[in-house]
Amino acid sequence: MPEHLVSKKRREHNRAQRLVLVGIEFVVAITVGTLAGHWLDRVWSTAPWLLLTGILLGTIAAFKRLFEIAYREEKSLGERNFPGFSSDHQRGKAPPSSTFPLDPPEV
């Protein structure tokens, strides 16, 4: 098999692994926060406040991690050359209006 196809398959496989890990990390962060909050509630008899705090902190940590991974993935995709995307487009500059297919025809 040609080398460029092997490396493309490997990249796709690595990306799929990272996406699976995102789901696992999301669940683990919320579970750890919940279990820690439940345990602290039992130790200090503060039910349900530390449980709810643990769930909230776990959820915040899960979303923070999700956004970090999404940002890193978007950044790595932006570095590759895709048809129709320019470096100006990724820096926040608007592309020329002629690139939009729904622009009204010029008269």
N, C-alpha and C positions, 0 to 999 in steps of 0.2 A: 504494500500500500504506500502511496506517495507520502513523503514526510509532512507536507503542508496539511494533508487530510488528517493525519495522525495527531498533529498538534492542535488542529481545530477541534477534533473529538475530545482531546484531553482537556482543552479549555472549557468546552461545554460540560464535561463531566465534573470538573472542578467547580464550576459555577453552580451546578445542580447540588453538589455537596454543601456549598456555602449556604444555599437557600434552605436546605433541610436543616442545617445547624441553626439558622435563624429561628425556625419554629421550635426547635428543642430548647434553645436558650430562652425564648419567650416563656414557654411553659415552666421551665426550671426557675426562672426569676420570680414568677408569681407564686409558685409552690413554696419556694424558700421563704419568701416574705410572709405567706400565710402560716406556714408551720412555725416560724419564729414568733409571730404575733400570738398564735394560739398557745405556744409554750410559755411565753411571758405572761399571758393572761392567767394561766394556771398558777404560775409562781407567785405573782403579785395580786391575784384575785381582782383583776380590773376588767373582767369580761364585759362587753365585747370590744372594748376600745383599742386595746393593743392588737387584737386580731384584725380589726378594720384598718388600723394604721399599717400593719404588716402587709395586708392586701394592697393598700394604696401605694406603699413604698415599692413593693415588688412589681406592681403594674408600671409605675413610673420608671423603674430601672429597666424593665422589659422594653418599653417604648423608646427609652434613651438608646439602648443597645440596637434596637431595630433601625432607628434613624441614623446611627453611626454606620451601620453596615450598608444601609441604602445609599448614604452619601458616598461611601468608599466605592460601592459598586457603580454608581453613576459616574464618579470621577474616572474609574478605570475604563468604562465604556466610552467616555468622552475623549479619551486619549487615542482611541482607535479611529481609523478613517472609515466613516460610513458615507455612502452616497447621499447627497442632499444636505449634509451637515457640514458647516464650516466652523473654523475656530472662533470667528466673530459671533456666530450664533450661540456658542457655548459661553461666551464672555458676557452675554446679556445684551449685545447689540442686535438691533433688528436686522433681519436679512433684507435684501432689496425687494421691493414690492413685486418685481417681476417673477419672483419665485413662488408666489401664492397663486394656485390655479383658479381661485374664485374671484380674483380681482376683475373689475369691469374692464372691458377692452378700451384701449386708448383711441381717441378719435383724432 
